[in-house]
Amino acid sequence: MDPPCAPVSKSTNDSAPVSKSTSDSVPDSASLIGRDFLTLKHFTPTEIETLLWTAKDLKVRIKGGERLSLLGGKSLAMIFQKRSTRTRLSTETGMSLLGGSVHFLSPEDIHLGVNESIKDSGRVISRFCDVVLARVYGQEILDTLAEEASIPIISGLSDMYHPLQILADFLTLQEHFGYLESLKIAWIGDGNNIVHSLLMGCPKMGVNLSVATPTVSRLHLMG
């Protein structure tokens, strides 16, 4: 069986919604190798479909007992300013299942922007690791890391956006309904990082989104 598309050139793309496709259809190839994943803004519908197809393909193959070493010899640095049981366990498990290794860096391990600047941290980590997943407070931290690092930076969350969560939600919806376009999501709650990423991702995939937020928790979109 051929390996799936690689889901990770720091280039940008804006896009319009894509036509309906089922979870079983293989999307057109997209160049994602070496890409930062900071928000969904610069990812086309085809590229998002590629990520979702790859996730489903890996999930099916691993559950079927297939041993994969697609990330053999690769290492991931995890910078966590914010603790999360699910994010840490799912990331470490995923890297392990694909043959890679993980280095967890808590606030006690790396004083990001304190003893060492964010720029220096990005450069130093690039010398030892192959990719970074950063779960931080400010989106500007992710942007600075991406500017200075020579390896891909993946957003595990910021106060402004949570794109990985939206990809996971899209995958769940696709597995349940078989498609995304024409589905409708209703968001009732705070104008937080989740809804910010939904507002970026849903139009690209043809998903209708209705949002109701308290006046004290309005939306704040960047760019």
Disulfide bonds with the S-S distance in Angstrom:
none
